Amino acid sequence: MAPKSKYQELCGVLERHKGEKMLILLDGYPDPDNIASAMAHQFLCNQYGIECKIVHFQEISHQENRALVKRLGINLLPYKDDMDLTEYQGYALLDTQRTKLPISDKLRHIPLVTFVDHHKALGEAKAEFVDIREEAGSTCAIYTEYLRENTHRNPLKSGNPEHIQLATALLYGMRADTQDLLYATPLEYEACAFLCGIADIDLLKVIATQSMAPQTMDIIQRALERKKIKDNFIIADVGFVDEDYRDSIPQAADFLLCRDGTDTVLVYGIVNEEVVDGSFRTSSNLIDPDKFLKKAFGTDKEGNYYGGGNTKDKGGFQIPLGFFAHYDDKEVLHKMVKEKIEEKFYERIGRRGEQKEEREEETK
């Protein structure tokens, strides 16, 4: 007997949960890959009478992500403390390697049913169904593989509005997570070939060409003005950033990486006066974002890494300010954060002595 495919395994698990209610939880800031993958998971669950709600904990801040949700009419629910979770019999995680969530204490008696991702595994995922493929460029491509095999229940068709919506979202998710397919794998190309005849390509173009908010342009300008160049490295501090424009930080990092002679960029800021949020970009064949960020910023007291790589060319970190978030003197707080982040960065690139010299120059 031939071994079961991952899709067949998933079907077996969903069959066991037929007629139940399930949460699809989006860890971190919602992005095209996890939003579209959540839609695909919801679509597959619906075929088994499983009622799903997609819940996110962070704001949808990037202008293209907001356009994706609005244009496609995607129903995402922001988590609220008074949300009743007792009515759910399971939950799903996708496009993340973190199983510890902001509401982990409320999920202790709810099983993790499925766990699907393309990032580097941080440990053993304990779920009924696990599909982690580090060789894939996106989680959307994995879910599209399931949909390609889903021919016996509700196969995607070009004339069906729901199917068009899902195919468009999945194509956009793959585009976003592979830098316009620059880092796509064969799985993405196979998925694109399957979806392109179903998706609304004109709508896809509209979503991908949203105008940039003035606040985002200001943050990119700040990154340009404050950048520090060390050979092929750039580090830039953008100061305090409102949570609504948190996605301006990775956009600034993408922009600085375009500078001639630069192959590695770190941009960071203090978001909502609560957390130091940074984005890492590299085009170097020698630097692994995951290893770089984990070694640079380490772990919290529970052993969870503050940062890590999403793909072979990008990553990020988030460090809560904790007690210091209530510090009244924002100028001093900013200076303290700046010195510590740059100290860790300079250590990783072997330039720590230069940071000391810069501090001495600033105090003269």
One Martini backbone bead per residue (centre of mass of N, CA, C, O) as a GRO file, in nm:
protein
  364
    1MET     BB    1   0.095   0.037   0.023
    2ALA     BB    2   0.074   0.356  -0.014
    3PRO     BB    3   0.164   0.631   0.113
    4LYS     BB    4   0.053   0.892   0.265
    5SER     BB    5  -0.032   1.194   0.227
    6LYS     BB    6  -0.063   1.492   0.379
    7TYR     BB    7  -0.352   1.531   0.289
    8GLN     BB    8  -0.462   1.260   0.394
    9GLU     BB    9  -0.389   1.310   0.684
   10LEU     BB   10  -0.561   1.563   0.720
   11CYS     BB   11  -0.834   1.433   0.656
   12GLY     BB   12  -0.830   1.238   0.897
   13VAL     BB   13  -0.831   1.457   1.115
   14LEU     BB   14  -1.088   1.613   1.024
   15GLU     BB   15  -1.281   1.374   1.052
   16ARG     BB   16  -1.249   1.357   1.371
   17HIS     BB   17  -1.368   1.681   1.374
   18LYS     BB   18  -1.646   1.664   1.293
   19GLY     BB   19  -1.855   1.941   1.375
   20GLU     BB   20  -1.668   2.138   1.491
   21LYS     BB   21  -1.473   2.385   1.663
   22MET     BB   22  -1.225   2.624   1.528
   23LEU     BB   23  -0.914   2.773   1.567
   24ILE     BB   24  -0.730   3.033   1.394
   25LEU     BB   25  -0.400   3.129   1.475
   26LEU     BB   26  -0.224   3.440   1.456
   27ASP     BB   27   0.099   3.494   1.475
   28GLY     BB   28   0.150   3.794   1.501
   29TYR     BB   29   0.162   3.966   1.221
   30PRO     BB   30  -0.034   3.993   0.972
   31ASP     BB   31   0.007   3.818   0.663
   32PRO     BB   32  -0.030   3.685   0.355
   33ASP     BB   33   0.051   3.393   0.433
   34ASN     BB   34  -0.133   3.351   0.691
   35ILE     BB   35  -0.401   3.444   0.577
   36ALA     BB   36  -0.427   3.248   0.332
   37SER     BB   37  -0.382   2.986   0.490
   38ALA     BB   38  -0.629   3.022   0.672
   39MET     BB   39  -0.834   3.012   0.444
   40ALA     BB   40  -0.760   2.724   0.349
   41HIS     BB   41  -0.822   2.584   0.615
   42GLN     BB   42  -1.116   2.670   0.630
   43PHE     BB   43  -1.205   2.539   0.364
   44LEU     BB   44  -1.137   2.244   0.447
   45CYS     BB   45  -1.310   2.235   0.706
   46ASN     BB   46  -1.593   2.288   0.579
   47GLN     BB   47  -1.602   1.992   0.448
   48TYR     BB   48  -1.641   1.886   0.773
   49GLY     BB   49  -1.812   2.090   0.950
   50ILE     BB   50  -1.596   2.303   1.036
   51GLU     BB   51  -1.588   2.573   1.248
   52CYS     BB   52  -1.417   2.879   1.170
   53LYS     BB   53  -1.182   3.109   1.327
   54ILE     BB   54  -0.995   3.403   1.264
   55VAL     BB   55  -0.724   3.496   1.481
   56HIS     BB   56  -0.576   3.800   1.605
   57PHE     BB   57  -0.325   4.002   1.798
   58GLN     BB   58  -0.236   4.190   1.577
   59GLU     BB   59  -0.206   4.434   1.373
   60ILE     BB   60  -0.294   4.557   1.054
   61SER     BB   61  -0.040   4.760   0.898
   62HIS     BB   62   0.001   4.701   0.617
   63GLN     BB   63  -0.124   4.828   0.328
   64GLU     BB   64  -0.149   4.558   0.167
   65ASN     BB   65  -0.291   4.391   0.390
   66ARG     BB   66  -0.540   4.571   0.411
   67ALA     BB   67  -0.620   4.538   0.114
   68LEU     BB   68  -0.658   4.235   0.115
   69VAL     BB   69  -0.888   4.224   0.324
   70LYS     BB   70  -1.082   4.428   0.186
   71ARG     BB   71  -1.103   4.327  -0.115
   72LEU     BB   72  -1.174   4.012  -0.011
   73GLY     BB   73  -1.340   3.996   0.255
   74ILE     BB   74  -1.187   3.917   0.514
   75ASN     BB   75  -1.246   3.730   0.817
   76LEU     BB   76  -1.109   3.896   1.090
   77LEU     BB   77  -1.028   3.849   1.440
   78PRO     BB   78  -0.976   4.023   1.710
   79TYR     BB   79  -0.858   3.981   2.006
   80LYS     BB   80  -1.043   3.930   2.316
   81ASP     BB   81  -1.072   3.887   2.654
   82ASP     BB   82  -1.399   3.806   2.622
   83MET     BB   83  -1.346   3.556   2.473
   84ASP     BB   84  -1.502   3.250   2.405
   85LEU     BB   85  -1.328   2.926   2.418
   86THR     BB   86  -1.521   2.681   2.512
   87GLU     BB   87  -1.653   2.620   2.214
   88TYR     BB   88  -1.376   2.488   2.149
   89GLN     BB   89  -1.199   2.178   2.025
   90GLY     BB   90  -0.977   2.353   1.861
   91TYR     BB   91  -0.651   2.430   1.704
   92ALA     BB   92  -0.460   2.635   1.471
   93LEU     BB   93  -0.132   2.643   1.318
   94LEU     BB   94   0.049   2.890   1.108
   95ASP     BB   95   0.328   3.036   1.009
   96THR     BB   96   0.492   2.905   1.264
   97GLN     BB   97   0.711   2.819   1.563
   98ARG     BB   98   0.513   2.917   1.780
   99THR     BB   99   0.324   2.784   2.062
  100LYS     BB  100   0.345   3.043   2.216
  101LEU     BB  101   0.084   3.242   2.334
  102PRO     BB  102  -0.102   3.499   2.468
  103ILE     BB  103  -0.329   3.237   2.529
  104SER     BB  104  -0.212   2.969   2.653
  105ASP     BB  105  -0.373   2.947   2.925
  106LYS     BB  106  -0.658   2.915   2.755
  107LEU     BB  107  -0.543   2.635   2.590
  108ARG     BB  108  -0.491   2.384   2.778
  109HIS     BB  109  -0.791   2.235   2.695
  110ILE     BB  110  -0.695   2.274   2.391
  111PRO     BB  111  -0.619   2.128   2.108
  112LEU     BB  112  -0.367   2.076   1.880
  113VAL     BB  113  -0.430   1.985   1.555
  114THR     BB  114  -0.260   2.190   1.366
  115PHE     BB  115   0.077   2.215   1.192
  116VAL     BB  116   0.188   2.468   0.959
  117ASP     BB  117   0.514   2.506   0.787
  118HIS     BB  118   0.842   2.677   0.660
  119HIS     BB  119   1.015   2.695   0.895
  120LYS     BB  120   1.235   2.656   1.127
  121ALA     BB  121   1.271   2.432   1.357
  122LEU     BB  122   1.246   2.457   1.730
  123GLY     BB  123   1.087   2.182   1.755
  124GLU     BB  124   0.848   1.979   1.875
  125ALA     BB  125   0.538   1.933   1.744
  126LYS     BB  126   0.222   1.912   1.923
  127ALA     BB  127   0.019   1.740   1.699
  128GLU     BB  128  -0.189   1.565   1.501
  129PHE     BB  129  -0.081   1.765   1.271
  130VAL     BB  130   0.230   1.772   1.076
  131ASP     BB  131   0.380   2.037   0.850
  132ILE     BB  132   0.727   2.076   0.788
  133ARG     BB  133   0.886   2.293   0.528
  134GLU     BB  134   1.192   2.431   0.469
  135GLU     BB  135   1.192   2.413   0.142
  136ALA     BB  136   0.981   2.617   0.151
  137GLY     BB  137   0.864   2.957   0.076
  138SER     BB  138   0.564   2.877   0.178
  139THR     BB  139   0.253   2.806   0.313
  140CYS     BB  140   0.073   2.837   0.065
  141ALA     BB  141   0.200   2.605  -0.102
  142ILE     BB  142   0.107   2.379   0.084
  143TYR     BB  143  -0.199   2.436   0.064
  144THR     BB  144  -0.212   2.406  -0.244
  145GLU     BB  145  -0.146   2.108  -0.247
  146TYR     BB  146  -0.402   2.022  -0.109
  147LEU     BB  147  -0.597   2.148  -0.324
  148ARG     BB  148  -0.497   1.971  -0.563
  149GLU     BB  149  -0.610   1.702  -0.409
  150ASN     BB  150  -0.908   1.835  -0.382
  151THR     BB  151  -1.126   1.653  -0.591
  152HIS     BB  152  -1.375   1.505  -0.411
  153ARG     BB  153  -1.525   1.775  -0.300
  154ASN     BB  154  -1.397   2.108  -0.358
  155PRO     BB  155  -1.290   2.215  -0.625
  156LEU     BB  156  -1.134   2.449  -0.787
  157LYS     BB  157  -1.298   2.729  -0.958
  158SER     BB  158  -1.323   3.000  -1.179
  159GLY     BB  159  -1.653   3.067  -1.121
  160ASN     BB  160  -1.595   3.089  -0.810
  161PRO     BB  161  -1.580   3.336  -0.578
  162GLU     BB  162  -1.442   3.183  -0.342
  163HIS     BB  163  -1.210   3.065  -0.516
  164ILE     BB  164  -1.095   3.330  -0.618
  165GLN     BB  165  -1.025   3.449  -0.347
  166LEU     BB  166  -0.829   3.225  -0.255
  167ALA     BB  167  -0.632   3.227  -0.497
  168THR     BB  168  -0.547   3.522  -0.469
  169ALA     BB  169  -0.431   3.504  -0.182
  170LEU     BB  170  -0.217   3.281  -0.238
  171LEU     BB  171  -0.056   3.431  -0.451
  172TYR     BB  172   0.015   3.670  -0.268
  173GLY     BB  173   0.159   3.511  -0.046
  174MET     BB  174   0.389   3.405  -0.225
  175ARG     BB  175   0.495   3.672  -0.327
  176ALA     BB  176   0.566   3.796  -0.045
  177ASP     BB  177   0.756   3.543   0.068
  178THR     BB  178   0.948   3.557  -0.227
  179GLN     BB  179   0.999   3.815  -0.368
  180ASP     BB  180   0.848   3.777  -0.639
  181LEU     BB  181   0.978   3.471  -0.670
  182LEU     BB  182   1.291   3.480  -0.618
  183TYR     BB  183   1.248   3.244  -0.366
  184ALA     BB  184   1.133   3.020  -0.514
  185THR     BB  185   0.998   2.707  -0.543
  186PRO     BB  186   0.861   2.443  -0.696
  187LEU     BB  187   0.605   2.465  -0.521
  188GLU     BB  188   0.526   2.750  -0.617
  189TYR     BB  189   0.509   2.700  -0.923
  190GLU     BB  190   0.289   2.485  -0.906
  191ALA     BB  191   0.084   2.664  -0.762
  192CYS     BB  192   0.064   2.890  -0.975
  193ALA     BB  193  -0.033   2.712  -1.210
  194PHE     BB  194  -0.301   2.638  -1.061
  195LEU     BB  195  -0.412   2.943  -0.981
  196CYS     BB  196  -0.403   3.143  -1.234
  197GLY     BB  197  -0.692   3.035  -1.359
  198ILE     BB  198  -0.861   3.153  -1.090
  199ALA     BB  199  -0.756   3.414  -1.035
  200ASP     BB  200  -0.745   3.770  -0.981
  201ILE     BB  201  -0.515   3.957  -1.138
  202ASP     BB  202  -0.617   4.248  -1.122
  203LEU     BB  203  -0.652   4.249  -0.813
  204LEU     BB  204  -0.361   4.182  -0.746
  205LYS     BB  205  -0.246   4.451  -0.856
  206VAL     BB  206  -0.398   4.641  -0.667
  207ILE     BB  207  -0.285   4.536  -0.396
  208ALA     BB  208   0.033   4.574  -0.489
  209THR     BB  209  -0.039   4.915  -0.541
  210GLN     BB  210  -0.023   5.068  -0.285
  211SER     BB  211  -0.009   5.333  -0.114
  212MET     BB  212   0.193   5.536   0.087
  213ALA     BB  213   0.221   5.641   0.386
  214PRO     BB  214   0.349   5.916   0.533
  215GLN     BB  215   0.461   5.766   0.785
  216THR     BB  216   0.633   5.566   0.626
  217MET     BB  217   0.814   5.776   0.488
  218ASP     BB  218   0.927   5.894   0.750
  219ILE     BB  219   1.065   5.632   0.849
  220ILE     BB  220   1.251   5.599   0.606
  221GLN     BB  221   1.391   5.870   0.644
  222ARG     BB  222   1.506   5.807   0.923
  223ALA     BB  223   1.679   5.568   0.830
  224LEU     BB  224   1.856   5.736   0.640
  225GLU     BB  225   1.962   5.948   0.854
  226ARG     BB  226   2.054   5.705   1.082
  227LYS     BB  227   2.250   5.552   0.938
  228LYS     BB  228   2.498   5.283   0.965
  229ILE     BB  229   2.809   5.221   0.805
  230LYS     BB  230   2.963   4.881   0.765
  231ASP     BB  231   3.044   4.838   0.487
  232ASN     BB  232   2.788   4.596   0.416
  233PHE     BB  233   2.655   4.738   0.663
  234ILE     BB  234   2.329   4.821   0.822
  235ILE     BB  235   2.214   5.049   1.077
  236ALA     BB  236   1.876   5.148   1.201
  237ASP     BB  237   1.708   5.410   1.376
  238VAL     BB  238   1.345   5.508   1.425
  239GLY     BB  239   1.237   5.497   1.698
  240PHE     BB  240   0.922   5.591   1.743
  241VAL     BB  241   0.633   5.367   1.688
  242ASP     BB  242   0.340   5.314   1.573
  243GLU     BB  243   0.151   5.034   1.548
  244ASP     BB  244   0.017   5.105   1.264
  245TYR     BB  245   0.349   5.133   1.155
  246ARG     BB  246   0.531   4.875   1.189
  247ASP     BB  247   0.572   4.794   0.875
  248SER     BB  248   0.790   5.018   0.820
  249ILE     BB  249   1.043   4.869   0.907
  250PRO     BB  250   1.071   4.654   0.677
  251GLN     BB  251   1.056   4.869   0.451
  252ALA     BB  252   1.319   5.009   0.530
  253ALA     BB  253   1.501   4.761   0.495
  254ASP     BB  254   1.444   4.715   0.196
  255PHE     BB  255   1.546   4.992   0.102
  256LEU     BB  256   1.846   4.977   0.213
  257LEU     BB  257   1.926   4.718   0.044
  258CYS     BB  258   1.952   4.893  -0.232
  259ARG     BB  259   2.222   4.976  -0.162
  260ASP     BB  260   2.517   5.011  -0.276
  261GLY     BB  261   2.720   4.769  -0.105
  262THR     BB  262   2.474   4.621   0.028
  263ASP     BB  263   2.373   4.305   0.226
  264THR     BB  264   2.303   4.422   0.529
  265VAL     BB  265   2.006   4.477   0.746
  266LEU     BB  266   1.912   4.686   1.038
  267VAL     BB  267   1.587   4.766   1.169
  268TYR     BB  268   1.470   4.981   1.442
  269GLY     BB  269   1.210   5.009   1.706
  270ILE     BB  270   0.963   5.165   1.917
  271VAL     BB  271   0.664   5.003   1.985
  272ASN     BB  272   0.423   5.152   2.166
  273GLU     BB  273   0.622   5.167   2.414
  274GLU     BB  274   0.688   4.821   2.449
  275VAL     BB  275   0.872   4.740   2.188
  276VAL     BB  276   1.142   4.599   2.024
  277ASP     BB  277   1.155   4.635   1.669
  278GLY     BB  278   1.295   4.416   1.411
  279SER     BB  279   1.465   4.414   1.085
  280PHE     BB  280   1.604   4.165   0.860
  281ARG     BB  281   1.842   4.193   0.581
  282THR     BB  282   1.970   3.971   0.311
  283SER     BB  283   2.213   3.887   0.027
  284SER     BB  284   2.391   3.694   0.163
  285ASN     BB  285   2.558   3.374   0.151
  286LEU     BB  286   2.683   3.387   0.469
  287ILE     BB  287   2.401   3.470   0.599
  288ASP     BB  288   2.197   3.370   0.874
  289PRO     BB  289   1.930   3.508   1.016
  290ASP     BB  290   1.870   3.306   1.240
  291LYS     BB  291   2.153   3.292   1.370
  292PHE     BB  292   2.211   3.590   1.405
  293LEU     BB  293   1.965   3.665   1.596
  294LYS     BB  294   2.000   3.450   1.817
  295LYS     BB  295   2.291   3.536   1.899
  296ALA     BB  296   2.236   3.838   1.951
  297PHE     BB  297   1.950   3.810   2.153
  298GLY     BB  298   1.846   3.547   2.241
  299THR     BB  299   1.670   3.481   2.548
  300ASP     BB  300   1.451   3.420   2.765
  301LYS     BB  301   1.376   3.269   3.070
  302GLU     BB  302   1.219   3.031   2.885
  303GLY     BB  303   1.389   3.003   2.596
  304ASN     BB  304   1.290   3.226   2.407
  305TYR     BB  305   1.335   3.375   2.123
  306TYR     BB  306   1.349   3.703   2.005
  307GLY     BB  307   1.469   3.582   1.735
  308GLY     BB  308   1.456   3.527   1.366
  309GLY     BB  309   1.415   3.341   1.077
  310ASN     BB  310   1.205   3.314   0.795
  311THR     BB  311   1.435   3.318   0.586
  312LYS     BB  312   1.733   3.342   0.397
  313ASP     BB  313   1.677   3.690   0.393
  314LYS     BB  314   1.494   3.702   0.667
  315GLY     BB  315   1.399   3.886   0.975
  316GLY     BB  316   1.338   3.909   1.341
  317PHE     BB  317   1.248   4.116   1.638
  318GLN     BB  318   1.128   4.096   1.994
  319ILE     BB  319   1.153   4.328   2.279
  320PRO     BB  320   1.048   4.374   2.573
  321LEU     BB  321   1.046   4.640   2.810
  322GLY     BB  322   0.863   4.633   3.041
  323PHE     BB  323   0.936   4.829   3.296
  324PHE     BB  324   1.058   5.053   3.088
  325ALA     BB  325   0.784   5.146   2.956
  326HIS     BB  326   0.739   5.358   3.218
  327TYR     BB  327   0.941   5.555   3.132
  328ASP     BB  328   0.945   5.900   3.115
  329ASP     BB  329   1.226   5.923   2.972
  330LYS     BB  330   1.249   5.885   2.637
  331GLU     BB  331   1.537   5.964   2.568
  332VAL     BB  332   1.677   5.761   2.756
  333LEU     BB  333   1.540   5.508   2.651
  334HIS     BB  334   1.639   5.531   2.361
  335LYS     BB  335   1.943   5.526   2.426
  336MET     BB  336   1.947   5.249   2.565
  337VAL     BB  337   1.843   5.083   2.328
  338LYS     BB  338   2.049   5.166   2.116
  339GLU     BB  339   2.305   5.061   2.260
  340LYS     BB  340   2.219   4.760   2.285
  341ILE     BB  341   2.157   4.687   1.992
  342GLU     BB  342   2.432   4.779   1.874
  343GLU     BB  343   2.609   4.599   2.043
  344LYS     BB  344   2.502   4.328   1.927
  345PHE     BB  345   2.562   4.390   1.631
  346TYR     BB  346   2.868   4.449   1.650
  347GLU     BB  347   2.945   4.174   1.759
  348ARG     BB  348   2.848   4.005   1.506
  349ILE     BB  349   3.052   4.191   1.305
  350GLY     BB  350   3.323   4.273   1.460
  351ARG     BB  351   3.263   4.610   1.583
  352ARG     BB  352   3.268   4.703   1.890
  353GLY     BB  353   3.491   4.926   1.912
  354GLU     BB  354   3.334   5.141   1.737
  355GLN     BB  355   3.110   5.204   1.938
  356LYS     BB  356   3.289   5.332   2.152
  357GLU     BB  357   3.392   5.562   1.971
  358GLU     BB  358   3.113   5.689   1.917
  359ARG     BB  359   3.045   5.761   2.210
  360GLU     BB  360   3.285   5.950   2.254
  361GLU     BB  361   3.207   6.152   2.031
  362GLU     BB  362   2.917   6.225   2.148
  363THR     BB  363   3.046   6.343   2.435
  364LYS     BB  364   3.218   6.598   2.316
   0.00000   0.00000   0.00000
